[in-house]
């Protein structure tokens, strides 16, 4: 009986310790010497080169954040486990503890803030239309009767439908399972246009067989703050992440990182994306904040 009670007590203690660590990511990282970084495979801010190698502006920024946290915790070594995420599973994987920090291309909005927390904004995205250069499409009004691709589980789905209603334009929607799949719909002619974050459109076009075959057209459909994502109710971890980002902004290293990934030739094809930093991103860096996209929409 005593053994049984002791076993129950040990189980309860382990469970309470796990629960405490679930809300204390720094303690979890310190105890395990490892951390899970959520990364994207075909985004404009992070992508894969294959063989478990993940690169890009937000991926490298995430690695630097974790290096700063390693120093803060006094760890001689920190094992980063790269966890590829999709638009559909990224929030559940952060919530259930599989991913500690997700630095992909996630829009910070009010609905998502109910489920997760966001670090300060590091990129302000403009949702645009990508089409073939010879398509004759120059804006949203030209999408009438066309087939338009976007990616399942992204805010661009809502943006597309909102603009569709506002402009009273009827077009067919097709959904890619990820950004590479959505671009393939356009590339193969199964879609006439791809609506998504400008950085994602530019990155996919630049990595295609014939980058000059594509053009971004029309008005900006939505302005969205992009940020790294972490679990809710973990203020110490959020502060550590935010402090690292603010340090990278203040010492100019984040600007150098932006230049490296958007203005210089990048792997695998050594092609430039050629996307200068927007005024909105500069403003977000000048006044670091974690405001949702709804605060941008009211301006």
PESULVEN-V730849 format. One line per field, one symbol per residue. burial: b if it has 16 or more other C-alpha atoms within 10 Angstrom, else e. A space follows every 10 residues. Layout:
BEGIN
burial = ???
END
This chain:
BEGIN
burial = eeeeeeeeee eeeeeeeeee bbbbbbbbbb eebbbbbbbb bbbbbbbbee eeebbbbbbb bbebbbbbbb eeeeeeebee ebbbbbbeeb bebbbebebb bbbbbbbbbe eebeebbbbb bbbbbbbbbb bbeeeebbbb eebbebbbbb bbbbbbbebb eeebeeeebe eebbbbebbb bbbbbbbeee bbbbbbbbbb bbbbbbbbee beebbbbeee bbbbbbbbbb bbebeebbeb bbbbbbebbe eeebeebbbe bbbeebeeee bbbbbeeeeb beebbeebeb bbbeeeeee
END
